[in-house]
Amino acid sequence: MTQIAPRAAPVPAHPARPPLADEPGTQQYLTFVLGGEMFAVGILHVKEIIEFGNLTVVPMMPAFIRGVINLRGAVVPVIDLAARFGGRPGVPGRRTCIVIVEVAEGDCRHDIGIMVDAVSEVLEIAAADIEPPPAFGARIRADFIAGMGRVGPRFVILLAIDRVLSVEEIATLADVAERPAAAPD
C-alpha cells in the first residue's frame, strides 16, 4: 500500500470548490488518468492509494459500483469512475489502482474508493491557473467539474469529488437498481 502524506489541514465540513482565478492561493491535486484523460482531485480529500484487487461484488448495484473492499476492518465501496461518468466500465490493468477519498455528506464523512487507470502525480495549481468549468462539451456532467486547471499547454479536469461521489445520489441510484423490473402486461 502507498500512503499519502498526512493532511496539512483538516477538511472543512463542506469542502468548497477550488478557488477561481480571482482568489489567492495554490492548492495541491492528485492527478490520475481515466480513459486517456487527465483528472485531478484535491489532495485534502485523498486518504491513500491502494493496489486494485480483492473486491467483493455486491449484487443488484448500479454498474458503476464495482464492489466493496475491506480496508482495515471497514467496508469501503469502490466506484468505477469511467462507468460513473456514463462510459463503459473500466478494465483493470497493471497500473489500475484504487484511490481512497473522503467525502462529506452533511455532517457525515464517508470513505469511498475510486477505481482509476493510473495515478500520475501530485501537482500544485495556482488559483490564477484555474478556469471555471466549461458550460458545454465535456464528456461528463458539468456539475462534476469544479474547474479546469491549466498545467503547461494542457488542462486537467478538477473534479468536484463531493458531487461525483454524492452518497445520497449513489444511494438513490442503488435503490433504483434493486427494484424489480415491472412485469410485462
N, C-alpha and C positions, 0 to 999 in steps of 0.2 A: 504494500500500500504506500502511496505517496501522500504525505501530509502537507497541507498548505500552512504557511507561517501563521502564527496566532494573529487574531484580528487586532488592528491598530486602535479601533474604537468600537463601541457596542453598536449593533444595528438598531436604528430607530424603530419604534413600533410600526410605523407606516413609512417604509423607505420611499423617498421621493424619487422622481425621475432624475436622470443625470442632469447636471447643470447645463444650461444652454449657453451660447456664446457670450451673453451679457453678464454672466455670473462668474465670479473669480474662482480659481482653484483648479487643481488637477486631480483626477481620480484614477485608480488602478482598475483594470479589467482583465479577466481571464479570457483569452481568445481560444476559440475552437473551430474546427471545420465540421460542417454538416452539409452533405450533398454538394461538395465542391465550393460552398460559400463560407466566408469567414463571419462568425458571430462572436459576441462578447457578452459577458455578464459581470456586473460589479463584483469586485473581489470580496467585498464585505458580505456578500451572500454565500460565498463558497466556503464549505467546511472542509472538504477533502476530495481527492480524486482516487478512484479505485479501479482495479482491473475489471473488465467486463466478464461476467460469469456467475454461476451459482444462483440463477434466478428461479424462483418458484412461480409458475404460471397460475394466475387466478382466473377461473372460468367466468365467462359472461361479462367480461370487462370490455371497455372500448378498445379498439385496435391499437391505440397509441399507448396503452398501459401494458408494458411488456411483462410485468410481474412484480414480485417483491423480493427483497434480499434481507438477510439477517445481518444487521450492522451492529455488532457488539450487543446483541440481545434485543435490539429494536427492529421492528418491521418497517422497512422503508420501501415505498412504491418506486418503481423505475418507469419513467416516461420516455418513450421513443420520440424525440423532438421532430424527426423527419415526418413521422405519422401525425404528430400533434399539429404540425403546420399544414396538414392536408395532403402530404405527399405519400409515396409508398413507404412502408415500414423499412427501417434501416436494416442492412445486412451486416452482422458483426464481422469485423475483420481483425487483423493482427493489432492495429492501433486503437481499436474501439475501446472506449472506457466509459465509466460512469462518474459523473461529477455530482457530488452530494451538495445540494444547495439548501439554504434555509429560507423559507418564505413565510411571510406574516399574513395572517387572515384574522382581522380584528385584533384581539388581544392574544391570540394563539400563534405559536410558531410551529412549523412543520418541516421536517427534513424530507426532501424528495430527491431521488436520483434522476439525472437526465443522461440518456444514452447519446453519446456524440461519436462521430467518426474518428476524431483525433483531437487531443488538446495541443494547442500551439505554444502560447507563451503568455506571460503577464505583461501588459502594456500600460504605460501611463499616458492618458489622453487629457490634454488641457481643455478646459471648458470652451476656449475660443475655437477649438478644433471639432466641436460637436455641433452638428446641424440638426434641425428638427426633423422628425420622421417624414418621409415623402407622403404626399396626400394620395398618391395612386402609383400603381406599377410594381409594388412589392409582391413577392410570391407568398407572403404570409400576412395575416390580419394586421392592419395598421395599428391597432391598439396593443399589439405585442411588441412594437418597436418603440423604444424610448428615445432613440436618436441615431444619427449616423456619425460615427467617429472617423475623422479624416486621419489616416496614417500614411504619410508619404503621398504617393499618387493614387492610392485606393481608399475605399471606405470599408469600415467594419460596422455591421449591424449590431447596435447596442440593444439588447433585449430588456424589456420591462418584465423581469422574471416573475414578479408577483402576479402579473396578468396572465402570462403564459401558463403558469402553474397554479392558477386560482383554484384552491381546494374546493370552494363552493361550486364552481363551474364544472370541475372534473367529477365531483360527486353527482351533479345533475346528469352529466353525460353517462356516468356509470349506471344510474338509475334507469335511464332510457335503454341502455344495453341489456339490463336484467329483465325488463318487461317482456313477457311472452308476445310473440307476433300474433296479430289478430287472425283468427281462423277465417278462411275464405268462405263466402256465402254459397 
